[in-house]
Amino acid sequence: MARYVEVMAITNIKATYSLTAETTRNLRLLAKFWGVAKSAALRRVIDERLHQERATFSAPGNAKLEAIDWLRKHRLSRVKAQEWKADVRISRENADRRSASKWKHTTSTRIS
């Protein structure tokens, strides 16, 4: 009598990335220390780092999270949002002009 067992498929996506020689060496060392394949070590490092980033993002006092909360609370009207967008654009353009002006006045010396 045949028995059937339900097994969840594990999706593996093969991908190609360019790593420096040092990063490759470090990945190989981590895999060796942990006794796992390099791909498993890479997954573990990525998962842990993502967990850390999520914890940092959700931490009290996080400026990004506070900004999102403020926007949700104040629900800017379309007109106010457009005004804010224009103000930000002008501020950035002014900062770009100041930065360009600063670099324009520097002199370069040519070495032959």
A tleap script that builds the chain and sets N, CA, C and O, in Angstrom:
source leaprc.protein.ff14SB
mol = sequence {
  NMET ALA ARG TYR VAL GLU VAL MET ALA ILE
  THR ASN ILE LYS ALA THR TYR SER LEU THR
  ALA GLU THR THR ARG ASN LEU ARG LEU LEU
  ALA LYS PHE TRP GLY VAL ALA LYS SER ALA
  ALA LEU ARG ARG VAL ILE ASP GLU ARG LEU
  HIE GLN GLU ARG ALA THR PHE SER ALA PRO
  GLY ASN ALA LYS LEU GLU ALA ILE ASP TRP
  LEU ARG LYS HIE ARG LEU SER ARG VAL LYS
  ALA GLN GLU TRP LYS ALA ASP VAL ARG ILE
  SER ARG GLU ASN ALA ASP ARG ARG SER ALA
  SER LYS TRP LYS HIE THR THR SER THR ARG
  ILE CSER
}
set mol.1.N position { 0.839 -1.169 0.000 }
set mol.1.CA position { 0.000 0.000 0.000 }
set mol.1.C position { 0.893 1.244 0.000 }
set mol.1.O position { 1.789 1.356 0.837 }
set mol.2.N position { 0.664 2.163 -0.911 }
set mol.2.CA position { 1.475 3.374 -1.033 }
set mol.2.C position { 0.999 4.424 -0.038 }
set mol.2.O position { -0.197 4.570 0.216 }
set mol.3.N position { 1.948 5.140 0.509 }
set mol.3.CA position { 1.616 6.234 1.423 }
set mol.3.C position { 2.032 7.543 0.770 }
set mol.3.O position { 3.083 7.618 0.134 }
set mol.4.N position { 1.211 8.571 0.926 }
set mol.4.CA position { 1.523 9.890 0.396 }
set mol.4.C position { 1.735 10.851 1.548 }
set mol.4.O position { 0.940 10.906 2.487 }
set mol.5.N position { 2.792 11.589 1.465 }
set mol.5.CA position { 3.116 12.558 2.509 }
set mol.5.C position { 3.131 13.938 1.878 }
set mol.5.O position { 3.757 14.154 0.841 }
set mol.6.N position { 2.435 14.869 2.516 }
set mol.6.CA position { 2.447 16.242 2.004 }
set mol.6.C position { 3.742 16.918 2.421 }
set mol.6.O position { 4.104 16.916 3.598 }
set mol.7.N position { 4.421 17.482 1.472 }
set mol.7.CA position { 5.679 18.170 1.729 }
set mol.7.C position { 5.586 19.564 1.106 }
set mol.7.O position { 5.222 19.714 -0.060 }
set mol.8.N position { 5.918 20.568 1.897 }
set mol.8.CA position { 5.933 21.930 1.346 }
set mol.8.C position { 7.164 22.096 0.478 }
set mol.8.O position { 8.263 21.685 0.850 }
set mol.9.N position { 6.973 22.687 -0.654 }
set mol.9.CA position { 8.110 22.939 -1.547 }
set mol.9.C position { 8.904 24.124 -1.017 }
set mol.9.O position { 8.343 25.115 -0.551 }
set mol.10.N position { 10.190 24.001 -1.098 }
set mol.10.CA position { 11.071 25.099 -0.704 }
set mol.10.C position { 11.549 25.766 -1.986 }
set mol.10.O position { 12.160 25.134 -2.848 }
set mol.11.N position { 11.262 27.031 -2.086 }
set mol.11.CA position { 11.648 27.757 -3.286 }
set mol.11.C position { 13.083 28.242 -3.156 }
set mol.11.O position { 13.428 28.951 -2.211 }
set mol.12.N position { 13.894 27.862 -4.092 }
set mol.12.CA position { 15.269 28.344 -4.153 }
set mol.12.C position { 15.425 29.126 -5.442 }
set mol.12.O position { 15.095 28.640 -6.524 }
set mol.13.N position { 15.917 30.310 -5.320 }
set mol.13.CA position { 16.161 31.147 -6.487 }
set mol.13.C position { 17.661 31.314 -6.619 }
set mol.13.O position { 18.323 31.846 -5.728 }
set mol.14.N position { 18.179 30.864 -7.721 }
set mol.14.CA position { 19.609 31.033 -7.955 }
set mol.14.C position { 19.831 32.437 -8.482 }
set mol.14.O position { 19.116 32.902 -9.370 }
set mol.15.N position { 20.818 33.101 -7.931 }
set mol.15.CA position { 21.107 34.474 -8.329 }
set mol.15.C position { 22.616 34.646 -8.438 }
set mol.15.O position { 23.384 33.913 -7.815 }
set mol.16.N position { 23.021 35.602 -9.218 }
set mol.16.CA position { 24.433 35.887 -9.393 }
set mol.16.C position { 24.722 37.282 -8.853 }
set mol.16.O position { 24.058 38.249 -9.226 }
set mol.17.N position { 25.705 37.380 -7.983 }
set mol.17.CA position { 26.118 38.655 -7.414 }
set mol.17.C position { 27.630 38.777 -7.543 }
set mol.17.O position { 28.343 37.774 -7.571 }
set mol.18.N position { 28.098 39.979 -7.621 }
set mol.18.CA position { 29.540 40.218 -7.663 }
set mol.18.C position { 30.007 40.580 -6.264 }
set mol.18.O position { 29.511 41.533 -5.662 }
set mol.19.N position { 30.949 39.829 -5.756 }
set mol.19.CA position { 31.509 40.080 -4.433 }
set mol.19.C position { 33.002 40.311 -4.562 }
set mol.19.O position { 33.649 39.774 -5.462 }
set mol.20.N position { 33.543 41.109 -3.662 }
set mol.20.CA position { 34.986 41.300 -3.655 }
set mol.20.C position { 35.650 40.025 -3.154 }
set mol.20.O position { 35.002 39.170 -2.549 }
set mol.21.N position { 36.930 39.909 -3.409 }
set mol.21.CA position { 37.670 38.741 -2.941 }
set mol.21.C position { 37.614 38.652 -1.418 }
set mol.21.O position { 37.482 37.561 -0.863 }
set mol.22.N position { 37.713 39.784 -0.751 }
set mol.22.CA position { 37.673 39.799 0.714 }
set mol.22.C position { 36.309 39.342 1.232 }
set mol.22.O position { 36.236 38.565 2.184 }
set mol.23.N position { 35.236 39.817 0.614 }
set mol.23.CA position { 33.894 39.408 1.034 }
set mol.23.C position { 33.700 37.915 0.818 }
set mol.23.O position { 33.109 37.238 1.659 }
set mol.24.N position { 34.188 37.402 -0.290 }
set mol.24.CA position { 34.089 35.972 -0.573 }
set mol.24.C position { 34.847 35.163 0.470 }
set mol.24.O position { 34.363 34.135 0.942 }
set mol.25.N position { 36.036 35.634 0.826 }
set mol.25.CA position { 36.837 34.977 1.865 }
set mol.25.C position { 36.087 34.986 3.199 }
set mol.25.O position { 36.023 33.972 3.894 }
set mol.26.N position { 35.523 36.141 3.544 }
set mol.26.CA position { 34.785 36.267 4.806 }
set mol.26.C position { 33.558 35.359 4.826 }
set mol.26.O position { 33.258 34.740 5.846 }
set mol.27.N position { 32.854 35.281 3.707 }
set mol.27.CA position { 31.690 34.403 3.611 }
set mol.27.C position { 32.104 32.947 3.801 }
set mol.27.O position { 31.439 32.192 4.509 }
set mol.28.N position { 33.199 32.562 3.167 }
set mol.28.CA position { 33.705 31.201 3.298 }
set mol.28.C position { 34.059 30.902 4.763 }
set mol.28.O position { 33.753 29.822 5.267 }
set mol.29.N position { 34.701 31.855 5.442 }
set mol.29.CA position { 35.067 31.668 6.855 }
set mol.29.C position { 33.826 31.526 7.731 }
set mol.29.O position { 33.768 30.642 8.587 }
set mol.30.N position { 32.831 32.394 7.521 }
set mol.30.CA position { 31.595 32.294 8.306 }
set mol.30.C position { 30.947 30.930 8.117 }
set mol.30.O position { 30.537 30.289 9.084 }
set mol.31.N position { 30.859 30.494 6.870 }
set mol.31.CA position { 30.254 29.200 6.584 }
set mol.31.C position { 31.017 28.078 7.295 }
set mol.31.O position { 30.416 27.142 7.822 }
set mol.32.N position { 32.330 28.185 7.299 }
set mol.32.CA position { 33.158 27.165 7.958 }
set mol.32.C position { 32.936 27.192 9.476 }
set mol.32.O position { 32.775 26.142 10.099 }
set mol.33.N position { 32.926 28.400 10.073 }
set mol.33.CA position { 32.710 28.517 11.520 }
set mol.33.C position { 31.364 27.934 11.923 }
set mol.33.O position { 31.261 27.251 12.942 }
set mol.34.N position { 30.333 28.199 11.130 }
set mol.34.CA position { 28.983 27.760 11.462 }
set mol.34.C position { 28.685 26.346 10.984 }
set mol.34.O position { 27.662 25.771 11.357 }
set mol.35.N position { 29.565 25.779 10.165 }
set mol.35.CA position { 29.351 24.428 9.662 }
set mol.35.C position { 28.185 24.324 8.689 }
set mol.35.O position { 27.455 23.333 8.674 }
set mol.36.N position { 28.024 25.362 7.878 }
set mol.36.CA position { 26.933 25.371 6.897 }
set mol.36.C position { 27.494 25.743 5.528 }
set mol.36.O position { 28.653 26.140 5.408 }
set mol.37.N position { 26.663 25.610 4.504 }
set mol.37.CA position { 27.062 26.017 3.166 }
set mol.37.C position { 27.147 27.552 3.092 }
set mol.37.O position { 26.547 28.259 3.901 }
set mol.38.N position { 27.901 28.042 2.111 }
set mol.38.CA position { 28.038 29.491 1.949 }
set mol.38.C position { 26.684 30.158 1.731 }
set mol.38.O position { 26.436 31.242 2.259 }
set mol.39.N position { 25.811 29.524 0.963 }
set mol.39.CA position { 24.493 30.119 0.719 }
set mol.39.C position { 23.686 30.208 2.015 }
set mol.39.O position { 22.963 31.182 2.228 }
set mol.40.N position { 23.806 29.196 2.883 }
set mol.40.CA position { 23.109 29.226 4.173 }
set mol.40.C position { 23.670 30.324 5.064 }
set mol.40.O position { 22.920 31.010 5.758 }
set mol.41.N position { 24.990 30.491 5.045 }
set mol.41.CA position { 25.616 31.558 5.840 }
set mol.41.C position { 25.149 32.925 5.347 }
set mol.41.O position { 24.846 33.808 6.150 }
set mol.42.N position { 25.089 33.097 4.030 }
set mol.42.CA position { 24.635 34.364 3.457 }
set mol.42.C position { 23.189 34.640 3.850 }
set mol.42.O position { 22.860 35.767 4.222 }
set mol.43.N position { 22.317 33.630 3.774 }
set mol.43.CA position { 20.917 33.810 4.182 }
set mol.43.C position { 20.832 34.201 5.649 }
set mol.43.O position { 20.057 35.083 6.020 }
set mol.44.N position { 21.633 33.541 6.486 }
set mol.44.CA position { 21.599 33.819 7.923 }
set mol.44.C position { 22.013 35.269 8.204 }
set mol.44.O position { 21.377 35.958 9.002 }
set mol.45.N position { 23.066 35.717 7.554 }
set mol.45.CA position { 23.545 37.089 7.757 }
set mol.45.C position { 22.486 38.106 7.290 }
set mol.45.O position { 22.212 39.091 7.976 }
set mol.46.N position { 21.908 37.850 6.129 }
set mol.46.CA position { 20.888 38.770 5.604 }
set mol.46.C position { 19.673 38.808 6.516 }
set mol.46.O position { 19.170 39.887 6.832 }
set mol.47.N position { 19.188 37.630 6.950 }
set mol.47.CA position { 18.021 37.582 7.832 }
set mol.47.C position { 18.277 38.310 9.146 }
set mol.47.O position { 17.418 39.049 9.628 }
set mol.48.N position { 19.461 38.102 9.728 }
set mol.48.CA position { 19.797 38.760 10.997 }
set mol.48.C position { 19.871 40.277 10.827 }
set mol.48.O position { 19.363 41.024 11.663 }
set mol.49.N position { 20.497 40.723 9.756 }
set mol.49.CA position { 20.626 42.164 9.521 }
set mol.49.C position { 19.258 42.812 9.309 }
set mol.49.O position { 19.004 43.912 9.800 }
set mol.50.N position { 18.387 42.130 8.579 }
set mol.50.CA position { 17.040 42.647 8.364 }
set mol.50.C position { 16.294 42.748 9.688 }
set mol.50.O position { 15.585 43.723 9.937 }
set mol.51.N position { 16.455 41.747 10.527 }
set mol.51.CA position { 15.833 41.778 11.855 }
set mol.51.C position { 16.333 42.982 12.655 }
set mol.51.O position { 15.543 43.658 13.314 }
set mol.52.N position { 17.638 43.254 12.602 }
set mol.52.CA position { 18.213 44.400 13.309 }
set mol.52.C position { 17.660 45.713 12.765 }
set mol.52.O position { 17.316 46.611 13.533 }
set mol.53.N position { 17.574 45.825 11.445 }
set mol.53.CA position { 17.070 47.057 10.834 }
set mol.53.C position { 15.613 47.295 11.214 }
set mol.53.O position { 15.222 48.423 11.514 }
set mol.54.N position { 14.819 46.243 11.202 }
set mol.54.CA position { 13.404 46.397 11.586 }
set mol.54.C position { 13.288 46.836 13.032 }
set mol.54.O position { 12.451 47.676 13.362 }
set mol.55.N position { 14.125 46.273 13.904 }
set mol.55.CA position { 14.092 46.658 15.316 }
set mol.55.C position { 14.495 48.115 15.477 }
set mol.55.O position { 13.905 48.833 16.285 }
set mol.56.N position { 15.491 48.563 14.719 }
set mol.56.CA position { 15.944 49.957 14.785 }
set mol.56.C position { 14.866 50.888 14.273 }
set mol.56.O position { 14.615 51.938 14.864 }
set mol.57.N position { 14.223 50.507 13.170 }
set mol.57.CA position { 13.190 51.347 12.574 }
set mol.57.C position { 12.008 51.503 13.518 }
set mol.57.O position { 11.402 52.573 13.583 }
set mol.58.N position { 11.671 50.434 14.258 }
set mol.58.CA position { 10.511 50.469 15.143 }
set mol.58.C position { 10.829 51.046 16.512 }
set mol.58.O position { 9.921 51.251 17.317 }
set mol.59.N position { 12.096 51.312 16.793 }
set mol.59.CA position { 12.487 51.785 18.125 }
set mol.59.C position { 11.882 53.154 18.417 }
set mol.59.O position { 11.745 53.977 17.512 }
set mol.60.N position { 11.516 53.402 19.685 }
set mol.60.CA position { 10.994 54.721 20.059 }
set mol.60.C position { 12.030 55.802 19.750 }
set mol.60.O position { 13.227 55.593 19.946 }
set mol.61.N position { 11.575 56.943 19.273 }
set mol.61.CA position { 12.485 58.043 18.970 }
set mol.61.C position { 13.043 57.973 17.563 }
set mol.61.O position { 13.869 58.807 17.192 }
set mol.62.N position { 12.617 57.006 16.773 }
set mol.62.CA position { 13.102 56.895 15.402 }
set mol.62.C position { 12.480 58.012 14.577 }
set mol.62.O position { 11.257 58.119 14.491 }
set mol.63.N position { 13.312 58.836 13.976 }
set mol.63.CA position { 12.832 60.006 13.240 }
set mol.63.C position { 11.947 59.617 12.062 }
set mol.63.O position { 10.952 60.291 11.793 }
set mol.64.N position { 12.292 58.537 11.351 }
set mol.64.CA position { 11.488 58.124 10.196 }
set mol.64.C position { 10.092 57.722 10.646 }
set mol.64.O position { 9.095 58.122 10.045 }
set mol.65.N position { 10.031 56.929 11.707 }
set mol.65.CA position { 8.747 56.469 12.201 }
set mol.65.C position { 7.926 57.642 12.735 }
set mol.65.O position { 6.717 57.706 12.512 }
set mol.66.N position { 8.572 58.560 13.434 }
set mol.66.CA position { 7.868 59.733 13.950 }
set mol.66.C position { 7.325 60.593 12.809 }
set mol.66.O position { 6.229 61.143 12.919 }
set mol.67.N position { 8.074 60.714 11.725 }
set mol.67.CA position { 7.608 61.486 10.578 }
set mol.67.C position { 6.371 60.847 9.963 }
set mol.67.O position { 5.414 61.539 9.616 }
set mol.68.N position { 6.393 59.532 9.830 }
set mol.68.CA position { 5.228 58.833 9.285 }
set mol.68.C position { 4.023 59.027 10.200 }
set mol.68.O position { 2.920 59.304 9.728 }
set mol.69.N position { 4.232 58.884 11.502 }
set mol.69.CA position { 3.130 59.083 12.458 }
set mol.69.C position { 2.573 60.495 12.371 }
set mol.69.O position { 1.358 60.690 12.411 }
set mol.70.N position { 3.465 61.486 12.252 }
set mol.70.CA position { 3.029 62.878 12.159 }
set mol.70.C position { 2.171 63.088 10.913 }
set mol.70.O position { 1.118 63.722 10.976 }
set mol.71.N position { 2.630 62.550 9.779 }
set mol.71.CA position { 1.874 62.695 8.541 }
set mol.71.C position { 0.504 62.031 8.646 }
set mol.71.O position { -0.495 62.580 8.181 }
set mol.72.N position { 0.461 60.861 9.253 }
set mol.72.CA position { -0.827 60.180 9.427 }
set mol.72.C position { -1.761 60.995 10.315 }
set mol.72.O position { -2.956 61.108 10.042 }
set mol.73.N position { -1.205 61.553 11.370 }
set mol.73.CA position { -2.009 62.299 12.327 }
set mol.73.C position { -2.566 63.583 11.717 }
set mol.73.O position { -3.723 63.933 11.949 }
set mol.74.N position { -1.742 64.281 10.937 }
set mol.74.CA position { -2.135 65.591 10.419 }
set mol.74.C position { -2.809 65.534 9.053 }
set mol.74.O position { -3.371 66.538 8.615 }
set mol.75.N position { -2.773 64.428 8.385 }
set mol.75.CA position { -3.451 64.247 7.099 }
set mol.75.C position { -3.472 65.523 6.272 }
set mol.75.O position { -4.476 66.232 6.214 }
set mol.76.N position { -2.364 65.792 5.647 }
set mol.76.CA position { -2.257 66.995 4.833 }
set mol.76.C position { -3.238 66.963 3.675 }
set mol.76.O position { -3.438 65.931 3.035 }
set mol.77.N position { -3.846 68.114 3.419 }
set mol.77.CA position { -4.712 68.214 2.251 }
set mol.77.C position { -3.830 68.210 1.007 }
set mol.77.O position { -2.617 68.399 1.097 }
set mol.78.N position { -4.435 67.998 -0.136 }
set mol.78.CA position { -3.674 67.982 -1.393 }
set mol.78.C position { -2.982 69.332 -1.595 }
set mol.78.O position { -1.830 69.377 -2.026 }
set mol.79.N position { -3.678 70.432 -1.287 }
set mol.79.CA position { -3.093 71.762 -1.468 }
set mol.79.C position { -1.895 71.949 -0.537 }
set mol.79.O position { -0.842 72.423 -0.964 }
set mol.80.N position { -2.057 71.576 0.731 }
set mol.80.CA position { -0.957 71.711 1.694 }
set mol.80.C position { 0.225 70.821 1.290 }
set mol.80.O position { 1.382 71.216 1.428 }
set mol.81.N position { -0.075 69.631 0.795 }
set mol.81.CA position { 0.993 68.720 0.372 }
set mol.81.C position { 1.757 69.317 -0.809 }
set mol.81.O position { 2.983 69.217 -0.866 }
set mol.82.N position { 1.047 69.933 -1.747 }
set mol.82.CA position { 1.695 70.557 -2.907 }
set mol.82.C position { 2.550 71.749 -2.465 }
set mol.82.O position { 3.646 71.956 -2.986 }
set mol.83.N position { 2.051 72.525 -1.511 }
set mol.83.CA position { 2.826 73.656 -0.980 }
set mol.83.C position { 4.097 73.151 -0.304 }
set mol.83.O position { 5.177 73.709 -0.498 }
set mol.84.N position { 3.961 72.092 0.487 }
set mol.84.CA position { 5.116 71.515 1.176 }
set mol.84.C position { 6.129 71.011 0.157 }
set mol.84.O position { 7.332 71.223 0.313 }
set mol.85.N position { 5.642 70.346 -0.884 }
set mol.85.CA position { 6.519 69.826 -1.934 }
set mol.85.C position { 7.280 70.954 -2.620 }
set mol.85.O position { 8.475 70.826 -2.889 }
set mol.86.N position { 6.591 72.060 -2.905 }
set mol.86.CA position { 7.238 73.214 -3.545 }
set mol.86.C position { 8.294 73.812 -2.618 }
set mol.86.O position { 9.383 74.168 -3.068 }
set mol.87.N position { 7.978 73.925 -1.322 }
set mol.87.CA position { 8.937 74.466 -0.348 }
set mol.87.C position { 10.195 73.598 -0.280 }
set mol.87.O position { 11.311 74.115 -0.229 }
set mol.88.N position { 10.008 72.285 -0.278 }
set mol.88.CA position { 11.154 71.371 -0.221 }
set mol.88.C position { 11.997 71.524 -1.478 }
set mol.88.O position { 13.225 71.566 -1.401 }
set mol.89.N position { 11.342 71.607 -2.646 }
set mol.89.CA position { 12.071 71.745 -3.905 }
set mol.89.C position { 12.902 73.031 -3.899 }
set mol.89.O position { 14.068 73.018 -4.294 }
set mol.90.N position { 12.310 74.135 -3.455 }
set mol.90.CA position { 13.029 75.412 -3.400 }
set mol.90.C position { 14.207 75.310 -2.436 }
set mol.90.O position { 15.300 75.789 -2.739 }
set mol.91.N position { 13.991 74.692 -1.283 }
set mol.91.CA position { 15.075 74.539 -0.300 }
set mol.91.C position { 16.231 73.728 -0.881 }
set mol.91.O position { 17.397 74.064 -0.675 }
set mol.92.N position { 15.904 72.664 -1.602 }
set mol.92.CA position { 16.950 71.827 -2.197 }
set mol.92.C position { 17.696 72.576 -3.296 }
set mol.92.O position { 18.919 72.487 -3.398 }
set mol.93.N position { 16.950 73.314 -4.117 }
set mol.93.CA position { 17.599 74.098 -5.181 }
set mol.93.C position { 18.540 75.135 -4.581 }
set mol.93.O position { 19.646 75.339 -5.082 }
set mol.94.N position { 18.103 75.788 -3.513 }
set mol.94.CA position { 18.952 76.776 -2.853 }
set mol.94.C position { 20.208 76.122 -2.271 }
set mol.94.O position { 21.304 76.674 -2.364 }
set mol.95.N position { 20.036 74.953 -1.677 }
set mol.95.CA position { 21.191 74.242 -1.121 }
set mol.95.C position { 22.142 73.837 -2.240 }
set mol.95.O position { 23.359 73.920 -2.076 }
set mol.96.N position { 21.597 73.397 -3.381 }
set mol.96.CA position { 22.432 73.030 -4.526 }
set mol.96.C position { 23.211 74.243 -5.035 }
set mol.96.O position { 24.393 74.135 -5.362 }
set mol.97.N position { 22.541 75.401 -5.102 }
set mol.97.CA position { 23.219 76.629 -5.569 }
set mol.97.C position { 24.352 77.011 -4.625 }
set mol.97.O position { 25.444 77.370 -5.063 }
set mol.98.N position { 24.077 76.929 -3.312 }
set mol.98.CA position { 25.122 77.265 -2.328 }
set mol.98.C position { 26.303 76.310 -2.462 }
set mol.98.O position { 27.460 76.725 -2.397 }
set mol.99.N position { 26.004 75.045 -2.647 }
set mol.99.CA position { 27.061 74.048 -2.789 }
set mol.99.C position { 27.872 74.293 -4.059 }
set mol.99.O position { 29.100 74.224 -4.038 }
set mol.100.N position { 27.184 74.578 -5.162 }
set mol.100.CA position { 27.868 74.837 -6.433 }
set mol.100.C position { 28.716 76.091 -6.329 }
set mol.100.O position { 29.831 76.141 -6.848 }
set mol.101.N position { 28.189 77.099 -5.660 }
set mol.101.CA position { 28.925 78.350 -5.486 }
set mol.101.C position { 30.191 78.118 -4.673 }
set mol.101.O position { 31.241 78.687 -4.975 }
set mol.102.N position { 30.095 77.294 -3.657 }
set mol.102.CA position { 31.242 76.990 -2.805 }
set mol.102.C position { 32.349 76.333 -3.626 }
set mol.102.O position { 33.522 76.670 -3.472 }
set mol.103.N position { 31.977 75.396 -4.496 }
set mol.103.CA position { 32.980 74.687 -5.277 }
set mol.103.C position { 33.509 75.520 -6.434 }
set mol.103.O position { 34.631 75.296 -6.888 }
set mol.104.N position { 32.726 76.476 -6.920 }
set mol.104.CA position { 33.157 77.312 -8.032 }
set mol.104.C position { 34.341 78.180 -7.625 }
set mol.104.O position { 35.206 78.473 -8.451 }
set mol.105.N position { 34.387 78.588 -6.372 }
set mol.105.CA position { 35.429 79.491 -5.910 }
set mol.105.C position { 36.730 78.789 -5.543 }
set mol.105.O position { 37.729 79.452 -5.263 }
set mol.106.N position { 36.735 77.477 -5.540 }
set mol.106.CA position { 37.984 76.784 -5.230 }
set mol.106.C position { 38.855 76.769 -6.471 }
set mol.106.O position { 38.358 76.730 -7.596 }
set mol.107.N position { 40.135 76.799 -6.255 }
set mol.107.CA position { 41.062 76.790 -7.384 }
set mol.107.C position { 41.697 75.426 -7.493 }
set mol.107.O position { 41.912 74.740 -6.493 }
set mol.108.N position { 41.988 75.048 -8.698 }
set mol.108.CA position { 42.664 73.759 -8.886 }
set mol.108.C position { 44.065 74.031 -9.401 }
set mol.108.O position { 44.289 74.969 -10.166 }
set mol.109.N position { 44.981 73.220 -8.983 }
set mol.109.CA position { 46.360 73.352 -9.379 }
set mol.109.C position { 46.710 72.163 -10.248 }
set mol.109.O position { 46.486 71.013 -9.870 }
set mol.110.N position { 47.251 72.447 -11.393 }
set mol.110.CA position { 47.634 71.373 -12.308 }
set mol.110.C position { 49.084 71.018 -12.060 }
set mol.110.O position { 49.963 71.879 -12.035 }
set mol.111.N position { 49.311 69.735 -11.877 }
set mol.111.CA position { 50.679 69.273 -11.646 }
set mol.111.C position { 51.137 68.589 -12.919 }
set mol.111.O position { 50.485 67.669 -13.412 }
set mol.112.N position { 52.259 69.042 -13.446 }
set mol.112.CA position { 52.766 68.467 -14.708 }
set mol.112.C position { 53.859 67.466 -14.425 }
set mol.112.O position { 54.411 66.875 -15.354 }
savepdb mol mol.pdb
quit
